[in-house]
């Protein structure tokens, strides 16, 4: 999309002469800070040049010495008016070159791209379209990592307009986003040049505080975050994520945020992000790897954050282990033990799986233990109570289920456990099975089933309360799940035609039988016979009359079927999505062809068993009187030749 600016120029004594001058408006200014990124810069700039938007690329060379400066100048010479290069002495961080680029930017929007990363070919086009549809101040484009961790929680689906309090977008505080430049200028939003690490967190936090509309592009890989194999980026340098320094740094954006957001649920939601991802995460693995003096520094910095900003609303949003850390900030040994429990490997094995005598409970047996990390002072962790936790998979695009998690007590000792899942109490859905083990007030959970005795077989399906229950092991990981209703696992079943005949009113009467192995389906589960036209996908449904033992009868008015080839299915209600089975048929059990006139049309219906698999289908032909006469005339000469 090209925009223009109209200017009035020229002023004469006899009156004003108005000339309309149009020049394109830059839609997006892409700001690229560069410091010794020569091996990656070519790919980065090429990915920016192919973006199909009105753009400018502002490269700020921050004292490069590896040829990056000359390469940037070469791109500017080859692409005048698109690529601009600003040279400056090395500043030691990305904050100053980004601010310099922002001051030079002319676009309606700005996007920050590091020189070792790159964009997908449609990234800016999609993000700009999202921004223009919604008047967005910030647009997040999906980030994917190549050797580096990328945020995922906020990129589950596209969002035209999303609220900070109702989403996880605030978890992403990098500056790799599309920002409305007018918003940045109006509020004086800039990078903190005193920071070498975390300067983008301060910037993005400030921007979120003033953004009226935030949008998300999640269906396209917009930003590619690249790990440098040589480890030369700022974030890869030794000490760049020093735990105590990081917590001290994060207080700057927290102070900025609380200065803009009033106390209440939104502030608590945003504070939770900083406590969980910036403070308490440094009481985990980094805490165990730190020395005794450094551990005290980390705990003191986190304690200072808690004293200044911890509220009841934030506390309620934290996990039990993090609430335990708050209580133990003055007890270094307890913090170490909590870190060990949180990071311990949950060793588990499935040792038994069977139905109980009533065929409604699934008996699950196994062993579980916690193994602490291999570090100095590795403690022995003793597992306490064990339970089974079943979590239903969230439906795509649907409302959240009323019951999302079920806990089943398990009994045993010495790490062995047995629990019985009351499958009759599970709503329809796919339930993933976890084992949960408690240790000193902390509960760890892990999927169950991948490690199991190879003699354990998948239990046969059961009909429980009108729903089919299908225990199975997932692929490729082999974890235990229970499909209640046949959502992802196909129910077993064979439908056979036992007889067919023509009845009154040109009704095709079909008798059949459903068998489901050892299962005995309730006759109410047999819903209808479905005829599906092979080429168009159109469907006709006919009720069935079911009797005991899976027997049923259906009467299909053949005159209601349009011309085409129709395949027969029996549809069942097994407590989940409709389950369909093709009707198998032996040729000698199929009723003969029938032809009749209906008004001025000749209808021909031919039931048949398909070649090979022997499945029931109908071939329906409809001919008009004129077409029938043409057919007779074509047949007459051939009949006369045969008679001679």
N, C-alpha and C positions, 0 to 999 in steps of 0.2 A: 504494500500500500504506500503510495506517494502522497505526501502532504505538501502544500505550498504556503509561502508567506507573501501577502500582497502589500506592496509599499507604494506610497504617494511620493513622487519625485518631480522636481521642476516647478518654478514659481516665476511667472512673467508679470510685467507692469500692467499689461492689458487683461490680466486674469490668470487664474491658475491653470497650468497645463498638467493634467494628471496622466501619468504613465504607469501601467500595471507591470510590475516586475515580479516574476515568480522565481523562487529558488527552493530546492527540496529541503525539507526539514529532516534532520537526523532523528530517526526513531530511537536507536539504541547506541549508546557509547559503551564500547567494551574496553575496560581498563585492565592492562596486563603489566603488573610489576615484574621486572626481569633482573635477576642477579645470577650470573654464571649458570645459565640454563641452556647452553648451546645445543646439547644432544636432543632436547625436547621442544625447543622453540619453533622449529620448522613445522612440526605436526600441529602445535597449538595454533599458530597463525593461519595455517592452511584451513584448519577446522573453522576458524572465525570468518575467513574470506568467503567460504561457501554458504554462509547463512543468508537466506533469502529475505532479508529485511534491509531497509535503508539504515546504514550503520556507519560508524567510524570506529577505528581501532586505535586506541591511545596506548602506545607502548612507553613505559617509563623505565629507562635503563638506570638501574641503581648501582652504578660503578662497576659494571661487569668487566672481567679481565680475560674471559675465555673465548672471545669472538662473538658473544651474543649481541653486543652493541653494533658490530658491523653487519651482522645478519639482519637485525631490525632495520638498520638504515637501508639495506638492500631491498627489503620488502616495501619500505616507504617510497623508494625511488620507482619500484615497479608498479605500485598502486597509489599514485598521488591522489589526494583528496579522500582517501579511505584510511590509509595507515599514516599515523603521525608518531614521531618518536621524540621523547623528551629525555635529555641526558642530564644526570646529576651525580654528585659524588655518593659513594656508598654510605648508606644510613644505618646498615646493620639489621634492618627489619623490613617488613612489608607495609607498615603503617604509613610512613612518609611517602613512598612512591604512589601508594593508592590515593592519598590525599592530593598529591600533585596532579595525578590523572583526573581526579574528580573535579578539581578546579579548572582543568582544561576542557572538560567534557561539555558538549553542546546538545546531546540527545535528550529526548523526553524521558527516556529511561536509561539507567546505567546498569551494567553487568560487570562483575569482577571475575576474572579468570586468571588463575595462576599459570605461569609459563610452562610448567611441567605437566599440566592437565590439558584437556581438550573437550570440545562440545560435539554432541551428535549433530548431524547435518540439518535437522529440522528444529533444533532446540529453541533458538530465539524466535523463529516464526511461530511456534506453538505457544511459547510463553507470552509473546507480545499479543497474539490473538486472544489469549485468556485475559490479559490485562485490559485490552480495549473493550472486550465484552462486559467487563465488570467494573471498570474504573479502578483497577487494583493499584494499591500502593506498593505491595510486595507480591512477587510470584515465585514460589518455590518450584524448581524443576527437578525431576527425579535424579538423584545422584547414585552412581554405581562405582564401586571400588575395584581397582586393579592392584592387588597386593596391599590395599589399605581398607580399613573398615569404613563403610558408608552408612549413614542413617537410613532406616527402613520404615519406622513406625508411621511416619507422616505421609508415606507414598503408597498407601494401600489402594487408593482410588482418587480420581480427579475430584477437585473441589473448586467450584466457581467462587464461592465465598465461605470462608471458614472462620470460626471464632477461636481466639486463643484459649479461652477457658474450656472449650468443648473438644479440643484436639490436642495432638502432640507436636504441632508445628514448632512450638517454642523449644523442643528438644534439639532442633537444628539451629545452631547459632553461628554457623560459618557464613561468610559473606558471598557465597557462590549462588546468588539469587538476582532476580530482576527487581530493581528499586526505582520508584518514580523520583526523578531528580529534583523536581520542584519540592517534594516533601523533605528531601535531604537538605536542600538549601534553606527552606523556610525555618527548619528547626536546628540548623547548624550541626547536622549529624556528621561526624568525622571520626577517623581512626585515631586511637591513642598512640602517638608517636613515641611515648616513653616505654612502651611494651614491645618486646621482641616476640613474645608468645601471648596469644589471647587478645590481640588488638582487634581482631574481627569479631570477637564475642562482645566487646564493648560497643562496637559499631552496630551490630545487628540487634542487640538488646535495645539500644536507643531507638532504632528504626521500628522495631515491633511496638514500642510504646506509643508511637505516633501514627501507626498505620491504621487507616480507616477500613480498608478492604484488603484481605489476604487471600490469595488463591494458590492452588496446587495443581501442577501438571504431573500426574503419576503414571500415565500410560505410555511414556516415551523416555528413553535413557538420554537425558539432557546433558548432564555433567559427568565427565569421566575423571575420577580421582585416581591419580597414578602414584605408585610408590617408586621412588628412585632407588635402583639397585645399589648405587654407590653411597647411599645414606647421607647425601649432602644437603637435603632440605632442612629448614630450620626445625621442623617438628621431629626430624630424625636425629638431630644432634643430641649428644649425651647431655643429660640434665635438662632437656627442654620440657620434660614433664615431671620435674622434681616435685614430689607431692606437697611439701610445705609451701614452696614457692607458688605452686598452682593455686592452692587454697587462698593464699594471700592475694594473688592476682584476681581471683574470681570475685573478691569483695567489691572491686570497682564496678563491674556491671550490676551486681546485686544492689549496691548503693544507688546507682543510676535508676534501676527499675523501681525500687521502692519509693524513689522520689517522684515518680510519675504515676504510679498505680496506687490507688487508695486501698487501705486495709479491707480485706474481705476475701471471698472465694477465689476471685481471679488472682489476687496477689499470692494467696496460699498455693494455688496451682502452679504459678510460675516459680515460687520459692522451692517447691518440692523438686523441680527439675534441678536447681542448683545444689540442693542438699544431696539428692540422690546421685546425680551424675558427676558433680564436681567435688563434693566434700566426702561423703560416705564411701565412694568408690576408692578413695585414697586410704581408707581404713581396711581395705581388702588385701589384694596381692602386693601393692606397693608398700603397705604397712609391714607385711611379713618380710619383705626383702630389705627393709630399712634397718639401720643400726639403732641401738637403744636411745642415743641422743636424738636422732632424727625422729624416732617414733614419738618422743615427748613433744617435739616441735609440731608434728602433724596433729597430734591430739589437741594441743593448745590452740592451734589455728581453727580447727573444727569447733572446739568449745566456744571460741570467740564468736564464730558465726551463729552457733545455737543461741548464745546469750543475747545476741543482737536481733535475730530475726526468726527464731523458732516460735511458732504459735500452735495453739491447739489444733487449728485447721490443717497446718502442715503436718503435725504429728499424726493426725488421723489418716493422712494420705500415705504414710510410710509403711514399709514392710516390718514385720516383727523383729527381724534381725537388726534393722536400722534403729528401731526404737530401743532395742537392747544396747546398741552402741551409745546412744545418747546417755543412758543411765550409767555407762561404764567409762565415760571420757576421762575420769580421774584414776582409772584402774587399768594401767597399761597391759598387765598380764591378762586381764579379762578381755580386752580388745584383741589381743593376739589370739586368744582361744576362739573368740567369735569369728575372727578372720579364717582360722583353720576350719571351723565348722562350715562356714559359708562356701569355702573353696574345696572342701573335701570331695573326693570322688565317691559317688553312691554306687557301690558294688552290689549288683542284684542279679538274681537268677530265678527264672521260672522253673519250678520243679514238678508241678502238677496242675492239670486242668481237666475238669470233668463236670458233668451235670449232677446235681444232687438227686436223691431217689424220687423226689416229686417232679423232676424235670422243669422246675421254674427257677432254681438257683444255680449259678455257675460258681463252682468251688475252685478257688485260685490259691495255689501254694507256691512258696518260694523261699529264698534266703536273701538277706540284705545286710550290708555293713557299710560303715563310713571309713574311708582311707584318707588320712590327712596328707597334705602336700609334703614332698621331700624337701624340707628346709631344716635349718638348725633348730633344735628344740622342738622337734616334731612330736606332738602329743598323741596319746592313745584316745580315740574317740569311741565312747560306748553308746550304741544306739538304744534309745528308749522305746516308746510306744511306736507300733507300726500299724498303718492302715492302708487301704486301697482307696485311691481317688479316681473317680470317673468324670471326665470332662467332655461335654458334648461339643462337636465341631460346629462353628458358627455358620449358618447358611449364608451363601453369597447374596448380598443385596437384600436379604430379608430382615425382619425384625429380630432382635435378640431373643433367645428362648427364655421362657419363664424359669425353667430350672436348667442351670448351666453346669452345675457341679454336684456330685453325690459322693459322700464319704462313707466307706464301708469299714467297720472295725475289723481288725485281724488279730488273731491270737497266736501265741507261740513263744518260744524262748531260745536264747542262744543264736539269735539272728534268723531262725526259721519262723515262718508265719503261714497262716491259712485264713482266708476270708471268703465269705459266700456272698456273691452279688445277687440281690433280688432283682432279676431281670424284669419281672412283672411290674416293678415299680419304676422302671425307666421309661420316660416318654420316647416317642418315636424320634430316631436320629442315630448318628454314628457316635459312639462313646469310646474315647481313648482311655486306656487303663494305665494308671500310674501307681507306683508304690511310694508312700510317704513315710519318712522315718524322723522321729523327734530326737533331738539331742540338746540337752540343757536349754530348753525353751525355744530352740530354733527348729523349724520343720523343713526338711529337704525332700523334694519330690523328683522322681525320674520315671521315664517311660519303662514299662515292663514287657518282657517277652523276647527281645532280640537275643539275649543270652538265656538259653533254655536247654533242657535235656532234649537231645535229638529224637528221643522216643516219644516225645509229646506230640500228639496229633491234634489237628483242629477238631473240636467237638462238633458233632452233627447238629444241623439246625433244629430248632424246636418252635412249635406254635404255642405261644403263651398269651392268653387273654386276647385272642384275635389278631395278634401281630407275630410275624416271624422273627425269631432271634437268631442271628448268624454270627457266632464268634469267628474271628479270622485273624491272621497275621498279616500286617501291612507289607507292601512291597515298596522299595527294596530293603527296608530296615528290619522287617520281621517283628514289629511290636504288636502287642495284643490289643485288639479293639473289638467292640460288639456293635454290630449293625442291627438296630431294631427297626424293622419295617422294610429292609431291602433297599437302602438308599445307594450304596456303592457296590454291594455284593449281590450278584444275581441269584435269586432263590432257585432251588432245584425244582424241576417239574417237567412232565411230559403230558401233552394233551393228544389223545388219539380219537379218531373218528371210529365209532362202533357201528353206525348205520346211517343211511341217508335216503330220503325219498321225497317225492313231490306231493304236497298237500293241496287243499282247496285254495283257490285264489292265487295260484302260482307261487305258493310259499315253499321254499326249500327247507325241509325239516331235517335237522341234524341231531343225532344222538352222539354223545361223546363221553370220554372218561379222562379225569385228571388224576395223575399219580405224582406224588412228591416224595418218593423214597419211603422212609419209615414214617413220614408225617401224614396226619389225617387232617386235611383242611376242613374248616367249618364251611358248611354249604353256603353260608352268607357271604363267604369270601369270593364266590364265583359271581361276578357282577354282570358281565355282558360278553357277547361275541362282537368283535370289531372287524369290519371289512375295510381294508385299506387299498385304495387304488394305486397301482404300482408306479405309474408315471407322474401323476399329479400330487399324490400324497393325501387326497381327499379321503375322509373316513365316514362310514355309516355304522351305527351301533344298534345292536339288537339285544334285548333282554334275554337272559337264559333262565330256565327253570331247573334248579339244582335239587338233587336228592342226596341221600347218604352215600358215602363211599366215593365221593368225587364224581358221580354220574350227573349228567346234565342234558337238557334238550333246548334247542334254539330253533325258532321259526322265522326265517328271513323272507320277507316279501321281495321276490326277485325283481318285480317290476319297478321297485324304487332305486335300483342300481343303474347308474348311467353307463354308457358304453365305456369299456375298458377292461383291464385285468385286475381282479380284486383278490387280495390275499386274506385268509382267515386267521384271526388271533382270538384266543380266550383271554379276557382281562380279569385280573384278580385284585382284590383289596386285601393286602397282607400287612396293613398298619403303616405303610409308607407311601411312596409314589406308586401309581398303578403298575402292576407287574403283568407283562404280556407274554404269552407262549403261542408259537405257531401251532396250528392244528395239523397233526400228522394224519395221513390217510393212505390206505391201500386202495389200489385202482378198482378192485372188485366191489368195494363198499361205497363207491361214489355213484350218486344218482345219475341217470342218463341225461343227455341233452334235451332241452325242451324249447319249442318254438311256438309263438302265438302272436296273433294280431292284437294290437292295442290302438284303436282308432285307425289312422292311416299308416301306422308304423308296424313293422315286423320286428319282434324281439326274439333274439336267440340267446339262451343262457346255457353255457356248457360248464358244469362242474368237472374238475379233473384233479388228479394228483400230479404234482410237478415231477419232472424227470429227476432221477438221482435221489433226492432227499424225501420225495413222496409227501409233499405238503399240500393241503387243500387250497385250491384257488378256483375262481369263477371267471370265465371269459364271457363278456356281455357284448353282443352286437345289436345295433339298432339300425334298421333299414327303412327308408320311406317306400311308398307304393311305386314311385317312379324308379327308384333304385332297384326294387325287386323285379320290375318288368324288364329293366335293362339286363339284369342277371339272367332272367329266363331267356331273353333273346340271344344272349351270348351262348347259353347252353344248348339252344335248339340246333344250330348248324353242326356242333360237334356231335350231338346225338344222332343227326341224320347221317353224318359220315360214318359213324360207328355202325349204323344199321346196314349201310351198303356193304 
